[in-house]
Every structure is written in C-alpha cells, then in structure tokens.
Amino acid sequence: MLPAIRAAGLEISNLYQFFDFGKDYEGGIQLGGKMIRQAVSWGVKRVMIIPGFLGQEQAAELNRLSGDYEKTAAFLGTLPETRAMRDALRVLVDQAAEKGIMVSMEDFDSYDSPIARINELKWFLEQVPGLKHTLDCGNYVFSDENVEEAYEAMKGSIGHVHCKDRGPETETEEALSGLSLPLGEEPKYRRGLAPVPVGEGYLPIAKLVQRLIADGYTGYLAIEHFGAEDQIEFMRRSAAFLHKLIDK
C-alpha cells in the first residue's frame, strides 16, 4: 500500500502494534525493534505501543483505585505485568530515540487495559522518560473520564492526536460496549460510544483542537471511525470539519 499512499500525496502518520510484555518480555522487545526498523524504512516518525492487558481481578482492582493517583501508582508499581511493560517501554523509547522516532501510548478503551485512564497514563509517562501521549479524544469517555481534564493533565506530553468523536447508542449497543463502571452507577461524562463523524458527536473536539493550536501543537490531527457504516463519507465530513478549524 505504501506506493499508493505516496502516489496520492499522503504519508503514514503513525505505526501501532499490540504487545504482551507481561507474558513475553523478550519477544516483545524483539517485535518492538522490528516495528522501529519498519518505521525508519518507511520514513514514519511516530510509533504507538499498546503494552498488554491485565487479568480480570487485577483490572477490577485498578479501576477501583484509578481515581486516586497515589493508589494507582502504588498498585501499578507492585504488578509484575505493569513493571515489565514499564521496563520494555524504557528500552524501546531509547531505541526509537536513536533513530529519530517518537514512541507514544494512547488512552486505550478496554476494561482490562492498564492505560485506559488519566492516572494510569500519568504513571507510565512519569516512569518512562521520553514517552509521549497520543491523545485519543474519544477514548477517555469509555472510562467515564473528562477529555478536557485529560488534556490539562497530559498537555506537556502530547505527541499525536486522534480526533475521535462519539455519539449516543441504543440500549443494546450500550450493553455490548463494555461499560467499565460499577453496576448501578450513572455515568458522568459517557453518553455513548457510537462512531460519528468528527464534530457531529458530543465531545468538545473543536475546543480541544483550538487549545492544541494555541498551545503550539504542530503534529497530525488523525481521525478514527472504527465501526462506521460508511468509512469514506465519515472521513470526508470529519476532514471538512477539521479544515474549518485549522484554516481560519
């Protein structure tokens, strides 16, 4: 696909890869090195790492603690899995930096992810010098967190941006979308996870993009439409919305 992308006047903004450092540390380091070499060969300057997942009991405890940074940090620091993730990230961030490649992690929207919430990501960013954050505007609401609060907490570390918007779901869709809140608790920020074109959902994308620009961000504004009924149409409408913001 690379020749076709280049022929269209486009370029690859970011490569991403799933890992399981907690179960296969050495294999993960080898795979990460391969990803970095691939990025260099294609002229890609950013790679994103999804470092692995936790067991259900570990995830439940982490989600219970995640509103408190000190408790979150203490718990993550005791788990062999997350310590392995931290150590692997340190190695790969250093390897990538030698090649001029930026490594980032996003707020990954899964109940068993150790990087789904603000305090979890803050711990990794503090533990791994040089690691950056891919701000996925639509993923913090999975954990019922405020993306504007996330921006404030992460703004010094943002290296890439996913302008993902969200819309309301039917009751059936909501039941299937992995709500990570305790049963019976009403969400505060989460009003659905349905894919919608950027600017047509309930997230403050325009405000976030304007803040990014005002704060000196000059990187990509990527769009994601996982689950969209019409990918091309969503892409057109999202691009038009973002151009109106950045072309002013």
Sequence and secondary structure as in RCSB ss.txt:
>XXXX:A:sequence
MLPAIRAAGLEISNLYQFFDFGKDYEGGIQLGGKMIRQAVSWGVKRVMIIPGFLGQEQAAELNRLSGDYEKTAAF
LGTLPETRAMRDALRVLVDQAAEKGIMVSMEDFDSYDSPIARINELKWFLEQVPGLKHTLDCGNYVFSDENVEEA
YEAMKGSIGHVHCKDRGPETETEEALSGLSLPLGEEPKYRRGLAPVPVGEGYLPIAKLVQRLIADGYTGYLAIEH
FGAEDQIEFMRRSAAFLHKLIDK
>XXXX:A:secstr
 HHHHHHTT     EEEE  TTT HHHHHHHHHHHHHHHHHHT  EEEEE     HHHHHHHHHHTTSHHHHHHH
HHH HHHHHHHHHHHHHHHHHHHTT EEEEE    TT TTSSHHHHHHHHHHSTT EEEEETTTGGGGT  HHHH
HHHHTTTEEEEE  EEE   HHHHHHTT  S TT   SS    EEE TTSSSS HHHHHHHHHHTT  S  B   
TT S HHHHHHHHHHHHHHHHT 
